[in-house]
Amino acid sequence: MSKALDGVRILDFTHVQSGPTCTQLLAWFGADVIKVERAGAGDITREQLRDIPEVDSLYFTMLNHNKRSVTIDTKNPEGKQVLEALIQKCDVLVENFAPGALDRMGFTWERIQELNPRMIVASVKGFGPGPYEDCKVYENVAQCAGGAASTTGFDDGPPVVTGAQIGDSGTGLHLALGIVTALYQRTHTGRGQRVLAAMQDGVLNLCRVKLRDQQRLERTGTMKEYPQYPNGQFGEAVPRAGNASGGGQPGWILKCKGWETDPNAYIYFITQAPVWAKICNVIGKEEWATDPDYATPAARLPHLKDIFAEIERWTMTKTKFEAMQILNKYDIPCGPILSMKEIAEEPSLRKTGTIVEVDHPTRGKYLTVGNPIKLSDSPTEVMRSPLLGEHTDEVMAELGYSPEQISALRTAGAI
């Protein structure tokens, strides 16, 4: 069975997380991703957070599956010629260098267009055009600048960043969509174009409900589904809302049996309006179903803290999985707080390929995430990440270089 992106060749100049997330996703869908690295060093994440000495780290392996690695010294004149040949052969160049780095290498947009007018140049940057466009950005900086941190955490504490990599991996996913869209448009126009995904923009896109709430707050001065209502104070900006759902269905994280010793013995519980009567029956508060102070969503809003406290008295008598089993019978929306250990050991995630085991020549077997997007006609096979420069000779031969020429380039330090 063919892959969705068979025949698409990606020149991957990315490193660390945001760019490699993008190119790995394209590789999973069948694109030929050629990762360009520095000889002797490579992507810096090969050595970051190592758990086995002198072996590619899990940080690197989990972001570079299904790719080929070549080493090129782009400062070497002969190395630059190799890169020009690759640009002429590839469909997309993806980079997440510091602003202006590609230009300083001699590969401006105009030069790339001269070499290959069909080339799509896709970039991850920290910020889009504006006062901060030349600033260097990492994951947590993006979360802070994109509005996530200011709205995460509890109202009596400082801003908090999330463990989900919405700045890096989130922007990489946005960039992948932009690349596929540009490839589709090229089928009509025959032309390449530039694709930009700024990390601040990507985080804001994922925080859109908070931008919604900012406008609601400015109009009404209050937000009744937030835990600050009715007794707390609202300021000029959207506050931190703890574990409130952020939508029209109030939710909260509640303790379950064993919470005293298990930091993840909790469940997320949503008091969805259509199943309110069932919730009342389950927790033994049948009278709430008809009580005017609790019977309607609007009436319940001032009493949410008391409501969740009563529900928690029930959840604390059950493990999170026992509570799930009972609540799901009545279509009451809920979800267990799963630790990374529980997720890693979950058989259903292995079965669907969401988590896969990969065998690596130097580190052995390890777990990694698989493709979160499933296509019925393009199943994903997760292949191990490449060793540094593993495919240099192979790719050079595809470009038409003879074994003698490859040897000469290596002697000259170009590859």
C-alpha positions as CSV (number, residue, x, y, z in Angstrom):
1,M,0.0,0.0,0.0
2,S,1.4,3.4,-1.0
3,K,1.9,6.2,1.5
4,A,0.0,9.5,1.4
5,L,3.2,11.5,0.8
6,D,5.1,9.1,-1.4
7,G,7.3,11.0,-3.8
8,V,7.6,14.1,-1.7
9,R,11.2,14.8,-0.7
10,I,11.9,17.0,2.4
11,L,15.2,18.8,3.0
12,D,15.2,18.9,6.8
13,F,17.3,21.7,8.3
14,T,15.6,21.5,11.7
15,H,16.9,20.7,15.2
16,V,15.7,20.3,18.8
17,Q,11.8,19.9,18.8
18,S,9.5,22.2,16.9
19,G,10.9,21.5,13.4
20,P,11.7,17.8,13.9
21,T,8.1,17.3,15.1
22,C,6.9,18.7,11.8
23,T,9.3,16.7,9.6
24,Q,8.7,13.5,11.5
25,L,5.0,13.7,11.0
26,L,5.6,14.2,7.2
27,A,8.0,11.2,7.3
28,W,5.3,9.1,9.0
29,F,3.0,9.9,6.1
30,G,5.6,8.6,3.6
31,A,7.7,11.7,2.7
32,D,11.4,11.1,2.2
33,V,12.9,13.3,4.9
34,I,16.7,14.0,4.5
35,K,18.0,15.5,7.8
36,V,21.0,17.7,7.3
37,E,23.4,17.7,10.3
38,R,26.9,18.9,11.2
39,A,29.6,16.2,10.9
40,G,30.8,15.0,14.3
41,A,28.0,16.8,16.2
42,G,24.6,16.7,14.6
43,D,21.4,17.8,16.1
44,I,22.2,19.0,19.7
45,T,19.4,16.8,21.1
46,R,21.5,13.7,20.2
47,E,23.4,14.4,23.4
48,Q,20.9,16.2,25.5
49,L,19.3,14.4,28.5
50,R,21.1,11.2,27.8
51,D,20.3,8.1,29.8
52,I,23.0,5.9,28.2
53,P,26.5,7.4,27.7
54,E,27.6,8.1,24.1
55,V,24.2,6.9,22.7
56,D,21.6,9.1,20.9
57,S,19.2,10.4,23.6
58,L,15.6,9.5,23.8
59,Y,15.0,13.2,23.1
60,F,16.5,12.8,19.7
61,T,15.2,9.4,18.8
62,M,11.6,10.3,19.6
63,L,11.6,13.2,17.2
64,N,13.5,11.8,14.2
65,H,11.9,8.5,13.2
66,N,11.6,7.5,9.6
67,K,14.3,10.0,8.5
68,R,17.6,9.8,6.7
69,S,20.7,11.6,8.1
70,V,23.4,13.2,6.0
71,T,26.3,15.4,7.2
72,I,27.2,18.5,5.2
73,D,29.5,21.4,6.1
74,T,27.6,24.3,4.5
75,K,30.5,26.6,5.1
76,N,32.7,24.5,2.8
77,P,32.4,25.6,-0.8
78,E,32.0,22.0,-2.0
79,G,29.6,21.3,0.8
80,K,27.5,24.3,-0.4
81,Q,27.4,22.8,-3.9
82,V,26.1,19.6,-2.4
83,L,23.4,21.6,-0.6
84,E,22.5,23.3,-3.9
85,A,22.1,20.0,-5.6
86,L,19.8,18.8,-2.8
87,I,17.6,22.0,-3.1
88,Q,17.2,21.3,-6.8
89,K,16.0,17.8,-6.0
90,C,13.7,18.4,-3.0
91,D,10.2,19.7,-2.8
92,V,10.3,21.3,0.7
93,L,13.0,22.9,2.8
94,V,12.1,23.0,6.5
95,E,14.2,25.1,9.0
96,N,14.0,26.4,12.5
97,F,17.2,28.4,12.6
98,A,17.6,31.7,14.4
99,P,16.2,34.6,12.4
100,G,18.3,35.4,9.3
101,A,20.6,32.3,9.6
102,L,19.5,30.8,6.3
103,D,20.2,34.1,4.6
104,R,23.6,34.3,6.1
105,M,24.4,30.9,4.7
106,G,23.8,32.3,1.3
107,F,20.4,30.7,0.7
108,T,18.0,33.6,0.6
109,W,14.5,33.0,-0.7
110,E,15.5,34.6,-4.0
111,R,18.5,32.2,-4.3
112,I,16.4,29.2,-3.5
113,Q,13.9,30.2,-6.1
114,E,16.7,30.5,-8.7
115,L,17.7,26.9,-7.9
116,N,14.2,25.5,-7.7
117,P,11.1,27.6,-8.3
118,R,8.9,24.8,-7.1
119,M,10.6,24.7,-3.7
120,I,8.5,25.4,-0.6
121,V,10.5,26.9,2.3
122,A,8.9,26.3,5.7
123,S,10.1,28.0,8.8
124,V,9.4,27.9,12.5
125,K,10.2,31.2,14.3
126,G,9.5,32.3,17.8
127,F,7.6,35.4,16.8
128,G,6.0,36.7,13.6
129,P,6.8,40.2,12.2
130,G,6.9,42.8,15.0
131,P,9.0,44.0,17.9
132,Y,10.1,40.6,19.0
133,E,10.7,38.9,15.6
134,D,14.5,38.6,16.2
135,C,14.2,37.1,19.6
136,K,15.2,33.5,20.4
137,V,12.3,31.4,21.8
138,Y,12.0,28.1,23.5
139,E,9.0,26.0,24.6
140,N,8.2,27.8,27.9
141,V,8.9,31.2,26.4
142,A,6.3,30.5,23.7
143,Q,3.8,29.4,26.3
144,C,4.3,32.6,28.2
145,A,4.2,34.9,25.2
146,G,1.2,33.1,23.6
147,G,-1.1,33.5,26.6
148,A,-1.1,30.0,28.0
149,A,0.9,30.6,31.2
150,S,-1.0,33.6,32.4
151,T,-4.3,31.6,32.2
152,T,-2.9,28.3,33.7
153,G,-2.7,27.5,37.4
154,F,-4.7,28.7,40.4
155,D,-5.8,32.2,41.1
156,D,-3.7,32.4,44.3
157,G,-0.5,31.3,42.7
158,P,1.9,32.3,39.9
159,P,1.5,31.6,36.2
160,V,2.2,28.0,35.3
161,V,3.5,26.3,32.1
162,T,1.9,23.1,31.0
163,G,3.7,19.8,30.5
164,A,2.2,19.5,27.0
165,Q,4.7,20.9,24.5
166,I,2.3,23.3,22.9
167,G,5.0,25.7,21.9
168,D,7.4,23.3,20.2
169,S,5.4,20.3,19.1
170,G,2.2,22.3,18.8
171,T,3.9,24.7,16.3
172,G,5.5,21.8,14.5
173,L,2.0,20.4,13.9
174,H,0.8,23.7,12.6
175,L,3.8,24.0,10.2
176,A,3.1,20.5,8.9
177,L,-0.4,21.5,7.9
178,G,1.0,24.6,6.2
179,I,3.4,22.5,4.2
180,V,0.8,20.0,3.0
181,T,-1.5,22.9,2.1
182,A,1.3,24.6,0.1
183,L,2.1,21.3,-1.7
184,Y,-1.5,21.0,-2.7
185,Q,-1.6,24.6,-4.0
186,R,1.5,23.9,-6.0
187,T,-0.4,21.2,-7.9
188,H,-2.4,24.1,-9.4
189,T,0.1,26.9,-9.6
190,G,3.4,25.0,-10.2
191,R,5.1,27.5,-7.8
192,G,6.7,27.1,-4.4
193,Q,6.0,29.6,-1.6
194,R,7.1,30.4,2.0
195,V,5.3,29.0,5.0
196,L,5.8,30.5,8.4
197,A,4.6,29.1,11.8
198,A,5.5,31.4,14.7
199,M,5.5,29.8,18.1
200,Q,3.6,32.6,19.7
201,D,0.9,32.4,17.0
202,G,0.7,28.6,17.5
203,V,0.2,28.8,21.2
204,L,-2.4,31.6,20.9
205,N,-4.3,29.4,18.4
206,L,-4.5,26.7,21.0
207,C,-5.5,29.3,23.6
208,R,-8.3,30.7,21.5
209,V,-11.0,30.1,24.2
210,K,-9.1,32.4,26.5
211,L,-9.1,35.2,23.9
212,R,-12.8,34.5,23.7
213,D,-13.0,34.9,27.5
214,Q,-11.0,38.2,27.5
215,Q,-13.7,39.8,25.3
216,R,-16.5,38.4,27.4
217,L,-14.8,39.7,30.6
218,E,-14.5,43.2,29.1
219,R,-18.1,43.2,28.1
220,T,-19.7,41.8,31.3
221,G,-17.0,42.2,34.0
222,T,-17.5,38.6,35.2
223,M,-17.4,35.0,33.9
224,K,-19.9,32.8,35.8
225,E,-18.3,29.4,34.9
226,Y,-14.9,30.5,36.5
227,P,-14.2,29.4,40.1
228,Q,-13.9,33.1,41.1
229,Y,-17.6,33.5,40.7
230,P,-19.6,34.5,42.7
231,N,-17.5,35.5,45.6
232,G,-14.1,36.3,44.0
233,Q,-12.9,39.3,42.2
234,F,-12.3,39.7,38.5
235,G,-9.6,42.0,37.2
236,E,-9.0,43.4,33.7
237,A,-7.5,40.2,32.3
238,V,-8.6,36.6,32.1
239,P,-7.6,35.0,35.4
240,R,-6.2,31.6,36.1
241,A,-9.1,29.2,36.5
242,G,-7.6,26.2,38.2
243,N,-9.1,23.0,36.8
244,A,-12.3,24.7,35.4
245,S,-13.2,23.3,32.0
246,G,-13.1,26.6,30.2
247,G,-16.4,25.9,28.4
248,G,-20.1,25.7,29.1
249,Q,-19.9,22.4,30.9
250,P,-18.4,22.9,34.4
251,G,-15.7,20.4,35.4
252,W,-13.2,19.9,38.1
253,I,-10.5,17.4,39.2
254,L,-11.6,15.4,42.2
255,K,-9.9,13.0,44.6
256,C,-10.4,9.3,44.4
257,K,-9.7,6.4,46.7
258,G,-6.0,6.2,47.5
259,W,-5.2,9.9,46.9
260,E,-3.3,10.1,50.1
261,T,-0.5,8.0,48.7
262,D,-1.0,8.1,45.0
263,P,-0.5,11.6,43.4
264,N,-2.6,10.6,40.4
265,A,-5.6,9.1,42.2
266,Y,-7.9,11.7,40.7
267,I,-10.6,11.9,38.1
268,Y,-11.9,14.8,36.0
269,F,-15.6,15.1,36.4
270,I,-17.9,17.2,34.2
271,T,-21.4,18.2,35.4
272,Q,-23.0,18.1,31.9
273,A,-26.5,19.5,31.9
274,P,-28.3,16.6,30.1
275,V,-27.1,14.0,32.6
276,W,-27.6,16.2,35.8
277,A,-30.4,14.0,37.1
278,K,-28.2,10.9,36.7
279,I,-25.3,12.6,38.5
280,C,-27.7,13.4,41.4
281,N,-28.8,9.7,41.6
282,V,-25.3,8.4,41.5
283,I,-24.0,10.5,44.3
284,G,-27.1,10.1,46.4
285,K,-28.4,13.7,46.1
286,E,-31.7,12.9,44.2
287,E,-33.4,16.0,45.6
288,W,-31.0,18.3,43.7
289,A,-32.6,17.2,40.4
290,T,-35.7,19.3,41.3
291,D,-34.3,21.8,43.8
292,P,-34.6,25.3,42.3
293,D,-31.1,26.1,43.5
294,Y,-29.6,23.2,41.6
295,A,-32.1,22.1,38.9
296,T,-30.8,24.3,36.1
297,P,-27.3,25.1,34.8
298,A,-27.7,28.8,35.6
299,A,-28.9,28.0,39.1
300,R,-25.9,25.7,39.7
301,L,-23.2,28.2,38.8
302,P,-23.1,30.0,42.2
303,H,-22.9,26.6,44.0
304,L,-20.3,24.8,41.9
305,K,-17.8,24.5,44.8
306,D,-20.3,22.9,47.0
307,I,-21.5,20.6,44.2
308,F,-18.0,19.4,43.4
309,A,-17.3,18.9,47.1
310,E,-20.3,16.6,47.4
311,I,-19.4,14.7,44.3
312,E,-15.9,14.3,45.7
313,R,-17.2,12.7,48.8
314,W,-18.6,10.0,46.4
315,T,-15.4,9.7,44.2
316,M,-13.2,9.3,47.3
317,T,-15.0,6.0,48.0
318,K,-14.0,4.6,44.6
319,T,-10.7,4.2,42.7
320,K,-10.5,6.3,39.6
321,F,-11.2,3.3,37.4
322,E,-14.1,2.1,39.5
323,A,-15.6,5.6,39.3
324,M,-15.1,5.6,35.5
325,Q,-16.9,2.3,35.1
326,I,-19.9,3.5,37.1
327,L,-20.1,6.9,35.5
328,N,-19.7,5.7,31.9
329,K,-22.9,3.5,32.4
330,Y,-24.8,6.7,32.7
331,D,-22.9,8.7,30.0
332,I,-21.5,11.0,32.6
333,P,-18.4,12.6,31.1
334,C,-15.3,11.9,33.1
335,G,-11.7,10.9,32.7
336,P,-9.0,9.4,35.0
337,I,-5.8,11.3,35.7
338,L,-3.3,8.9,34.0
339,S,0.4,9.0,34.9
340,M,3.0,8.5,32.2
341,K,3.7,5.1,33.8
342,E,0.1,4.1,33.3
343,I,0.0,5.4,29.8
344,A,3.3,3.6,28.9
345,E,1.8,0.3,30.1
346,E,-1.7,0.7,28.5
347,P,-2.2,-2.2,26.0
348,S,-4.9,-0.4,23.9
349,L,-2.4,2.4,23.1
350,R,0.1,-0.2,21.9
351,K,-2.6,-1.9,19.8
352,T,-3.5,1.3,18.0
353,G,0.1,2.4,17.4
354,T,-0.2,5.5,19.6
355,I,2.7,4.1,21.6
356,V,5.2,1.8,19.8
357,E,8.3,-0.1,20.8
358,V,11.3,0.6,18.5
359,D,14.6,-1.3,18.3
360,H,17.7,0.9,18.0
361,P,21.2,-0.4,17.1
362,T,23.0,1.2,20.0
363,R,20.4,1.9,22.6
364,G,18.2,-1.3,22.2
365,K,14.5,-1.2,22.6
366,Y,12.6,1.8,23.7
367,L,9.1,3.2,23.8
368,T,8.0,6.2,21.7
369,V,4.9,7.9,20.5
370,G,3.5,6.8,17.2
371,N,1.5,8.8,14.7
372,P,-1.5,10.4,16.4
373,I,-3.3,10.7,13.1
374,K,-4.5,7.5,11.5
375,L,-5.2,7.2,7.8
376,S,-7.1,4.1,6.6
377,D,-5.1,3.9,3.3
378,S,-1.8,5.0,4.6
379,P,-0.8,3.1,7.8
380,T,2.2,4.4,9.6
381,E,5.2,2.2,10.3
382,V,7.5,3.8,12.9
383,M,11.1,3.2,12.0
384,R,14.1,4.0,14.2
385,S,15.9,7.4,14.1
386,P,19.0,7.5,11.9
387,L,22.6,7.4,13.2
388,L,24.6,10.6,12.5
389,G,25.4,10.7,8.8
390,E,24.1,7.2,8.3
391,H,22.7,7.9,4.9
392,T,25.3,10.4,3.5
393,D,26.8,8.1,0.9
394,E,23.3,6.8,-0.1
395,V,21.9,10.3,-0.7
396,M,25.1,11.5,-2.5
397,A,24.8,8.5,-4.9
398,E,21.2,9.5,-5.6
399,L,22.4,13.0,-6.5
400,G,24.7,11.4,-9.1
401,Y,28.0,11.5,-7.2
402,S,30.4,8.6,-7.9
403,P,32.2,6.7,-5.0
404,E,35.4,8.5,-5.9
405,Q,33.7,11.9,-5.8
406,I,32.1,11.1,-2.4
407,S,35.5,10.1,-1.1
408,A,37.0,13.3,-2.3
409,L,34.2,15.4,-0.7
410,R,34.8,13.5,2.6
411,T,38.5,14.2,2.4
412,A,37.8,17.9,1.8
413,G,35.6,18.0,4.9
414,A,32.5,18.9,2.8
415,I,30.5,16.0,4.0
